[in-house]
Amino acid sequence: MLITNLLPLLARYSLGFDLVAGAGNMVTLTIIPRKAEGAKVALEPAEARPISITGTAEEIDEQLALGTEGALSQIFVARVNLAEQLAEQRKAVEDAKAAASAKAKPAAKVAPTPTAAPAPAPAPAAPAADEPLTLY
């Protein structure tokens, strides 16, 4: 039953488990998502955070038996949604880079039009012999 309920995570991640017995019949089950074998993209830190559930063995079994209605379902749904959002964002970034690259290529092919240099300003006329020199 545990594996059946973890299939949504196994579709995206390789999983590690840590099971620790605590005081008073309490148990902590920690599920550690890892990069799936053959995956091209590394896990984001938020995706790789371990999932811990603490309770009695019976409570954990009961929650796992509920499947999509149990305690793990919200965690699974959040992880799957996060992974899908990250994949969409990566694709959007790649598409934007490709569009920018395609847009830049035609612009590079167009030779810039040479602009004519502005005509030099005429030199100021020399003052008449009876006029004082001025800066204006």
Secondary structure, DSSP 4 states (H G I P E B T S, - for coil): -HHHHHHHHHTTEEEEEEEEE-GGGEEEEEEEEEEPTT-SSPPPTTTT--EEEEEEHHHHHHHHHTGGGSHHHHHHHHHHHHHHHHHHHHHHHHHHHHHHHHHHHHHHHSPPPPPPPPPPPPPPPPPPTTSPP---
